[in-house]
C-alpha cells in the first residue's frame, strides 16, 4: 500500500474529484524539509509495510518521517538509518523499509521531483478513480519512478533535532454541526463523553467508528450537500463515520460535527482498534490551534541540523573505504 502523495488536489471537487493527498501531511512536510524539497512536494506514503527500492543514478537523498521504523540499507554494505534523519545514497544502493506497526502511515521523501503527470496541480494518488501517482494505483514490483533534480548540490545530511509530539491520549477536537438539529441532545452528550473504536473497515476514504449509537432526531437522510475532510456523518446504523482524504465530495447523511484541521493528521495516523474520545470547541479556538500547529512545524524545520556522524556511523564509513578509525595494542 505504498502510493505517491503530496498535500492534495484542490479546486476540482466541483467535478467530483476529492482532495486526496497525505493522511499525515505534517510528517510529509518534515520529510521533504530533510531532503531539501519544498514541503508540498510529492513523496511516498507507506502504509503498514514499506517497499524495497534500488537507486539508479545519484546521488539521491532520502528521509523517513512519521514512524520509529528505520531505513535499512541492504547493498552494498548493510546500515540502519533511523527515522527523522536523511541519508545520501549512490547509484546501485538498495534499501528497504520493513513493517510499520506504530502508525497507519509514514512518509519517504526523495530529493528532486517525481517525473509523473500533474492533474489539477497535484500528483496525489486516488486509487478509486485510478488517477495520480503511478497509473493511479499503489506501487508494484518493478515500477520505476524517474526523478527531475533541480535542487542545489547536496550538502551534509540532516536530522530533526526534535520530533513532532503526538498526544494520542488527548480527545479529538470537533466543531458541532452543520446538521446539529438532526440529532438529539442525548446523541451530543454521548458523543462527547463515550469512547469509540476505529473499525477494521476503515480506509483512506473514511474512519468507521464503533461504539454507543447516536440517535437521530429527524431521520438520517438529507439532500446531498458538500462535505469536507473531517466531516462526521451518521447514517441509519447510528455509528459515526469520519470522512478522510479520499472521501466523496457530497453526502446525504446528517453530520453531527467536523474534526478540526489540526487534529486530522493524528486521525490519519490512527490504527484500527484504537479508541477515540471527542471534545467540542468553538471555531475561533480551532483556528488558534491550527496557527499553533503551523508555528510548531516552522520551529521544527528551522531547527533541522546537519548530521554529526557518531562513532558507529564513522566506523561504518571507514570500513566501506577499507580504512580503520584507530588501533589498540593487545599487549600489556
KOLMAR-141292 format. One record per residue (C-alpha): residue in three letters; y, x, z; residue number from 1; chain. Coordinates in Angstrom, 3 decimals, decimal comma. Each point is the difference from the previous one (the first is absolute). Example, Ala and Ser with C-alpha at 12.3 -4.5 7.8 and 13.67 -1.06 7.14 Angstrom:
2
ala;-4,500;12,300;7,800;1;A
ser;3,440;1,370;-0,660;2;A
// end
This chain:
332
unk;0,000;0,000;0,000;1;A
unk;2,452;2,746;-0,954;2;A
unk;2,909;-1,363;-2,052;3;A
unk;3,354;1,210;-1,297;4;A
unk;2,797;-1,571;2,070;5;A
unk;3,734;0,481;0,436;6;A
unk;2,594;-2,092;1,872;7;A
unk;-0,606;-3,062;-2,156;8;A
unk;0,975;-1,935;-3,089;9;A
unk;3,204;-1,969;0,489;10;A
unk;1,689;-2,488;-2,310;11;A
unk;-3,101;-1,534;-1,592;12;A
unk;-1,012;-2,689;2,495;13;A
unk;1,596;-2,651;-2,192;14;A
unk;-2,802;0,755;-2,470;15;A
unk;-2,664;-0,269;2,693;16;A
unk;-0,384;3,775;0,488;17;A
unk;-0,131;1,021;3,686;18;A
unk;1,691;3,047;1,471;19;A
unk;-3,255;1,879;0,801;20;A
unk;0,579;3,644;1,017;21;A
unk;-0,998;1,840;3,163;22;A
unk;-1,347;-1,924;2,982;23;A
unk;1,552;2,701;2,203;24;A
unk;3,146;1,168;-1,810;25;A
unk;1,045;2,168;2,952;26;A
unk;-2,969;2,345;-0,386;27;A
unk;0,453;0,135;-3,778;28;A
unk;3,658;0,948;0,413;29;A
unk;-0,792;2,765;2,481;30;A
unk;-2,811;1,373;-2,177;31;A
unk;2,367;0,169;-2,976;32;A
unk;2,618;1,773;2,104;33;A
unk;-2,563;2,680;0,904;34;A
unk;-0,731;0,853;-3,643;35;A
unk;3,609;-0,160;-1,190;36;A
unk;-0,212;-3,320;-1,863;37;A
unk;2,488;-2,866;0,249;38;A
unk;-1,157;-2,246;2,831;39;A
unk;-0,726;-2,870;-2,385;40;A
unk;-2,229;2,006;-2,346;41;A
unk;-3,494;-1,283;-0,734;42;A
unk;-2,858;1,461;2,015;43;A
unk;-3,623;-0,855;0,674;44;A
unk;-0,778;-2,683;2,573;45;A
unk;-3,361;0,748;1,632;46;A
unk;-1,884;-2,840;1,651;47;A
unk;-2,959;0,788;2,277;48;A
unk;-1,381;2,861;-2,110;49;A
unk;1,937;2,664;-1,887;50;A
unk;-0,743;1,641;-3,353;51;A
unk;-1,202;3,416;-1,108;52;A
unk;2,537;1,593;-2,362;53;A
unk;0,130;3,100;-2,167;54;A
unk;3,332;1,612;-0,866;55;A
unk;0,539;0,977;-3,631;56;A
unk;3,043;2,184;-0,526;57;A
unk;2,303;0,659;2,882;58;A
unk;1,274;0,967;2,388;59;A
unk;0,020;-3,539;1,422;60;A
unk;1,014;-1,013;3,504;61;A
unk;-1,733;-2,848;1,829;62;A
unk;0,432;-1,676;3,399;63;A
unk;-1,865;-2,719;1,883;64;A
unk;1,858;-2,283;2,443;65;A
unk;-0,960;-3,086;1,988;66;A
unk;-3,345;1,078;1,480;67;A
unk;-1,604;2,623;2,218;68;A
unk;-2,466;0,748;-2,800;69;A
unk;0,429;3,458;-1,558;70;A
unk;0,046;1,372;-3,529;71;A
unk;-3,154;2,048;-0,549;72;A
unk;0,437;2,702;-2,628;73;A
unk;-3,483;0,640;-1,414;74;A
unk;0,453;2,600;-2,753;75;A
unk;0,310;2,894;-0,325;76;A
unk;0,232;0,535;3,783;77;A
unk;-0,515;-2,773;2,578;78;A
unk;3,100;-0,757;2,056;79;A
unk;1,106;-3,029;2,034;80;A
unk;3,641;-1,122;-0,184;81;A
unk;1,179;-2,531;2,623;82;A
unk;1,930;-3,100;-0,958;83;A
unk;3,773;0,205;0,188;84;A
unk;0,037;3,392;-1,678;85;A
unk;0,230;1,022;-3,646;86;A
unk;-2,204;2,550;-1,733;87;A
unk;0,461;1,634;-3,395;88;A
unk;-3,054;0,136;-2,241;89;A
unk;-0,713;2,020;-3,116;90;A
unk;-1,889;-0,707;-3,205;91;A
unk;-3,654;-0,799;0,624;92;A
unk;0,228;-0,727;3,702;93;A
unk;-1,949;-3,029;1,207;94;A
unk;0,779;-2,076;3,074;95;A
unk;-1,363;-3,109;1,634;96;A
unk;1,225;-2,586;2,478;97;A
unk;-2,891;-1,625;1,792;98;A
unk;-0,329;-3,185;2,013;99;A
unk;3,181;-1,475;1,476;100;A
unk;-0,837;-1,935;3,161;101;A
unk;3,284;-0,098;1,922;102;A
unk;2,004;-2,102;-2,468;103;A
unk;-0,571;-2,284;-2,970;104;A
unk;2,151;2,188;-2,267;105;A
unk;1,512;3,475;-0,270;106;A
unk;1,849;1,864;-2,745;107;A
unk;-0,526;3,106;-2,069;108;A
unk;3,196;1,258;-1,652;109;A
unk;-0,194;2,465;-2,881;110;A
unk;2,996;2,045;-1,159;111;A
unk;1,389;-1,232;-3,306;112;A
unk;-0,064;-3,376;-1,714;113;A
unk;-3,124;-1,777;-1,193;114;A
unk;0,002;-0,318;-3,780;115;A
unk;-0,851;-3,712;0,141;116;A
unk;1,637;-3,113;-1,470;117;A
unk;2,906;-1,514;1,921;118;A
unk;0,129;-3,818;0,100;119;A
unk;3,162;-1,611;1,352;120;A
unk;1,000;3,294;1,585;121;A
unk;-3,287;0,652;1,795;122;A
unk;-3,429;1,607;-0,403;123;A
unk;-1,479;-2,087;2,841;124;A
unk;-3,557;-1,189;-0,626;125;A
unk;-0,573;-3,763;0,139;126;A
unk;-3,716;-0,342;-0,512;127;A
unk;-0,139;-3,791;-0,213;128;A
unk;1,949;0,044;-3,269;129;A
unk;-1,095;3,473;-1,095;130;A
unk;3,499;1,490;-0,210;131;A
unk;1,508;3,283;1,165;132;A
unk;-1,635;3,250;1,057;133;A
unk;-3,061;1,079;-1,977;134;A
unk;-0,806;-2,995;-2,203;135;A
unk;0,820;-2,353;2,859;136;A
unk;-3,025;0,981;2,080;137;A
unk;-1,215;2,304;2,730;138;A
unk;-0,632;3,663;-0,835;139;A
unk;-3,469;0,632;-1,425;140;A
unk;-2,177;3,050;-0,456;141;A
unk;1,258;2,333;-2,777;142;A
unk;3,477;-1,582;-0,132;143;A
unk;2,735;2,490;-0,853;144;A
unk;3,665;-0,471;0,915;145;A
unk;2,499;2,277;-1,730;146;A
unk;3,073;1,171;1,868;147;A
unk;3,567;0,524;-1,175;148;A
unk;1,440;2,813;2,097;149;A
unk;3,786;0,153;-0,090;150;A
unk;0,663;0,919;3,633;151;A
unk;1,425;3,382;1,121;152;A
unk;-2,469;2,904;0,430;153;A
unk;-2,263;-0,396;3,009;154;A
unk;1,101;1,751;3,169;155;A
unk;-1,926;0,266;3,292;156;A
unk;-2,320;-2,804;0,977;157;A
unk;1,467;-2,503;2,424;158;A
unk;-1,070;-2,112;2,957;159;A
unk;1,203;-2,960;2,012;160;A
unk;1,228;1,306;3,335;161;A
unk;-0,525;-3,458;1,536;162;A
unk;-2,089;-2,987;-1,013;163;A
unk;1,238;-3,524;-0,547;164;A
unk;-1,005;-1,802;3,173;165;A
unk;-2,052;-3,160;-0,376;166;A
unk;-0,320;-2,307;3,008;167;A
unk;-3,048;-2,041;-0,925;168;A
unk;0,097;-1,817;3,334;169;A
unk;3,494;-1,447;-0,487;170;A
unk;0,299;-3,562;-1,303;171;A
unk;0,753;-0,609;-3,666;172;A
unk;3,537;-1,330;-0,160;173;A
unk;0,661;-3,160;-2,004;174;A
unk;2,894;-2,240;-0,985;175;A
unk;-0,948;-3,712;0,273;176;A
unk;-0,063;-2,173;-3,119;177;A
unk;0,803;-0,845;-2,714;178;A
unk;-2,154;-3,157;0,434;179;A
unk;0,270;-0,185;3,784;180;A
unk;0,155;-3,793;-0,091;181;A
unk;-3,571;-0,133;-1,374;182;A
unk;-1,440;1,260;3,311;183;A
unk;-0,241;-1,395;3,503;184;A
unk;1,646;1,739;2,928;185;A
unk;-3,486;0,668;1,298;186;A
unk;-0,741;1,966;-3,181;187;A
unk;3,024;2,244;0,584;188;A
unk;-0,930;0,494;3,642;189;A
unk;-3,561;0,909;-0,986;190;A
unk;1,055;2,443;-2,703;191;A
unk;2,410;1,765;2,357;192;A
unk;-2,475;0,323;2,865;193;A
unk;-3,537;0,396;-1,373;194;A
unk;-1,739;2,918;-1,726;195;A
unk;-1,251;-0,239;-3,587;196;A
unk;-2,631;2,194;-1,603;197;A
unk;0,235;1,390;-3,546;198;A
unk;-2,869;-1,394;-2,066;199;A
unk;-2,262;2,128;-2,181;200;A
unk;1,054;-2,308;-2,844;201;A
unk;3,431;1,682;-0,027;202;A
unk;1,314;2,020;-2,954;203;A
unk;3,138;1,480;-1,519;204;A
unk;0,956;-3,575;-0,848;205;A
unk;-0,163;-1,455;3,511;206;A
unk;-1,161;0,491;3,563;207;A
unk;-2,091;-2,973;1,062;208;A
unk;0,105;-0,586;3,741;209;A
unk;-2,538;-1,604;2,321;210;A
unk;0,948;-1,573;3,311;211;A
unk;1,325;-3,196;1,544;212;A
unk;0,904;-2,641;-2,630;213;A
unk;3,638;-0,759;-0,787;214;A
unk;0,563;-3,749;-0,150;215;A
unk;2,054;-1,484;-2,822;216;A
unk;2,514;-2,714;0,773;217;A
unk;0,529;-1,225;-3,594;218;A
unk;-3,110;1,019;-1,900;219;A
unk;-0,824;3,283;-1,706;220;A
unk;1,210;-0,562;-3,577;221;A
unk;3,547;0,651;-1,209;222;A
unk;1,479;0,359;-3,487;223;A
unk;-0,656;3,614;-1,019;224;A
unk;2,923;2,257;0,773;225;A
unk;0,691;3,709;0,103;226;A
unk;-1,741;2,281;2,471;227;A
unk;0,806;3,532;1,152;228;A
unk;-1,905;2,925;1,472;229;A
unk;-0,770;-1,072;3,544;230;A
unk;0,059;-3,774;-0,571;231;A
unk;-2,477;-1,630;2,392;232;A
unk;-1,620;-3,000;-1,659;233;A
unk;-2,184;-2,473;1,875;234;A
unk;-2,379;-1,947;-2,266;235;A
unk;-2,168;-2,990;0,915;236;A
unk;-2,431;2,022;2,131;237;A
unk;2,939;0,746;2,345;238;A
unk;-0,648;3,770;-0,101;239;A
unk;3,069;2,159;-0,819;240;A
unk;0,097;2,219;-3,106;241;A
unk;2,518;2,870;-0,216;242;A
unk;0,955;0,704;-3,610;243;A
unk;0,061;3,695;-0,913;244;A
unk;1,053;2,141;-2,966;245;A
unk;-2,332;-1,487;-2,660;246;A
unk;0,776;-3,580;1,030;247;A
unk;0,693;-2,819;-2,419;248;A
unk;3,670;-0,734;-0,683;249;A
unk;-0,053;-3,689;1,021;250;A
unk;-2,058;-2,027;2,442;251;A
unk;-0,620;-3,615;0,959;252;A
unk;-0,842;0,363;3,697;253;A
unk;2,640;-0,253;2,743;254;A
unk;1,144;3,292;1,501;255;A
unk;0,280;0,139;3,768;256;A
unk;1,802;3,379;0,051;257;A
unk;0,712;3,258;-1,849;258;A
unk;-0,882;3,498;1,216;259;A
unk;3,060;2,246;0,188;260;A
unk;0,119;2,750;-2,635;261;A
unk;-0,147;2,841;2,551;262;A
unk;-3,399;-1,210;1,277;263;A
unk;-1,620;-0,484;-3,407;264;A
unk;-1,108;3,658;-0,353;265;A
unk;-1,852;-0,300;3,299;266;A
unk;-1,784;-3,091;-1,293;267;A
unk;-0,805;1,867;-3,201;268;A
unk;-1,821;2,622;2,085;269;A
unk;-1,859;-2,542;2,159;270;A
unk;-3,795;-0,106;-0,162;271;A
unk;-2,352;-2,995;-0,065;272;A
unk;-0,921;-0,993;3,536;273;A
unk;3,331;1,144;1,422;274;A
unk;1,738;-2,525;2,254;275;A
unk;3,646;-0,921;-0,496;276;A
unk;2,572;-1,720;2,154;277;A
unk;3,321;-1,390;-1,202;278;A
unk;3,522;-0,216;1,383;279;A
unk;2,859;-2,080;-1,436;280;A
unk;3,413;1,670;-0,405;281;A
unk;3,296;-0,810;-1,705;282;A
unk;1,006;1,207;-3,467;283;A
unk;2,772;2,292;1,273;284;A
unk;-2,487;1,774;2,267;285;A
unk;-2,421;0,376;-2,922;286;A
unk;2,769;1,646;-2,035;287;A
unk;0,820;2,391;2,855;288;A
unk;-3,664;0,966;0,351;289;A
unk;-0,190;0,744;-3,738;290;A
unk;3,099;2,195;0,195;291;A
unk;-1,528;1,867;2,944;292;A
unk;-3,217;0,519;-1,983;293;A
unk;1,909;1,461;-2,940;294;A
unk;1,856;2,337;2,366;295;A
unk;-3,333;1,221;1,428;296;A
unk;-1,354;0,698;-3,480;297;A
unk;3,144;1,956;-0,835;298;A
unk;-0,342;2,048;3,194;299;A
unk;-3,606;0,852;-0,843;300;A
unk;0,861;1,121;-3,527;301;A
unk;2,997;1,989;1,236;302;A
unk;-2,260;1,799;2,501;303;A
unk;-2,659;1,036;-2,524;304;A
unk;-0,601;3,716;0,439;305;A
unk;-1,645;2,805;-1,927;306;A
unk;-3,559;0,842;0,962;307;A
unk;-0,432;3,120;2,111;308;A
unk;-3,610;1,010;-0,601;309;A
unk;-2,146;0,106;3,100;310;A
unk;-2,332;2,907;0,673;311;A
unk;-2,894;-2,073;-1,298;312;A
unk;1,875;-0,920;-3,184;313;A
unk;1,116;3,582;-0,554;314;A
unk;-3,538;1,309;0,470;315;A
unk;-1,198;-2,455;-2,623;316;A
unk;2,667;1,165;-2,446;317;A
unk;-0,784;3,666;0,625;318;A
unk;-3,736;-0,531;-0,384;319;A
unk;0,543;-1,710;-3,335;320;A
unk;1,891;3,123;-1,070;321;A
unk;-2,779;2,281;1,337;322;A
unk;2,285;1,270;2,748;323;A
unk;-0,274;-0,077;3,777;324;A
unk;2,705;-0,700;2,543;325;A
unk;-0,960;2,843;2,322;326;A
unk;-2,900;1,939;1,507;327;A
unk;-1,208;0,448;3,538;328;A
unk;-2,157;2,930;1,054;329;A
unk;-3,347;-0,916;1,485;330;A
unk;-0,295;3,306;1,874;331;A
unk;1,245;0,547;3,517;332;A
// end
